[in-house]
Amino acid sequence: MKISEADVEYVAKLANLEVAPGEKKELAEQLSRIVEFVDQLNKLDVSAIEPTAQVVTSVKHAVRDDRVSPRTGSSDAGKTGKLFKVPKVITER
């Protein structure tokens, strides 16, 4: 699948990123190579390979018991059960 400069512009807009005009072509080429590599991986026959949920087994993960604790922050919303306003963080360019 070929990634176009228009695709790069679209994704940059969605991610709220500024991409210099000179970088769009290079990014499109790099992303196209990545997609082509993923296509190659998708063609591999992995039917004889058992799926794994956790690859690293030698690491002990930090876990704690679940316990009820008082809420911190948003105290007004927690008490009333109503919604509260937050600043808008996603904007259109």
N, C-alpha and C positions, 0 to 999 in steps of 0.2 A: 504494500500500500504506500503510495506516494503522499507525503505530507507537503502541503503547499504553504506558501508564505501567508496566504489568507487564513489557513488553519492556525498558523503560529499567532497571527494577530488576534484571532478569535479566542484562543486559549489564554493568551496574555491578558486580554480584556476580562475574561472570566476570573482569572487569578489576580486581577488588579495589578499587573506588572507592566512596567514600561520597557519596551524592547526597541533598541536603536534600529533605524531602518537598515543599516549595514549588517546587523546581526540576524535579521529575519531569514535570509537565504541560508546562512550557515546553520541556524537552528533547525530549519526545515530539513536540511540534508542530514543532520545528526539524528533527528527524530525519525526520519525515514529509515535510516540504517537500524535504529533500535527496533522499529516495528517489523522490518524484514527479518531481523534476528529472532524475534518472538514468533514470527510465522514459521521459521525453520524449527524452532523448539516445538511448536504445536504439531508438526508433521511427524515427530518421533513416536515410535511405538512404545508406549510405557505400560501396556496392558499386563505385562509379567512382573511389574514392580509394585510392591505393596505400598499403599499410601502411608504417609507418616503425618502425625499430628504435631509431634514435637521432635525436632532434630537433635537438639542438644540435651543429653540426658545426664551429663556429669555435673551440672550446675544445680545447686539447691536453691529454689526460688523462695524469696522472702514472702511469707504469708502470715496473716494474723487472723484471730477469731473475729467473726462479725459480732458487733455489739452496738447497741443503741446508744447514741450520744446526742447531746443538745446540738441544735443547728447553730452554725456560725454564719453571720451575715444574712442579708435579706430578711431581717427579723420582721419587718412590717408585712411582707408578703407571706411569710410563714404563719403569722398569727391570724391574718384575715382570710387567707385562702384565695385572695383575689390576685389579679395580675398587676404588675407594676411596670412602668416604662423604663427602658434602658436606652442609652444613646445609639443612634444608627451607626453601624460600622461598615455596612456594604453600600457603596455608592456607585452610580453610573458615571463614567467619564464624560 
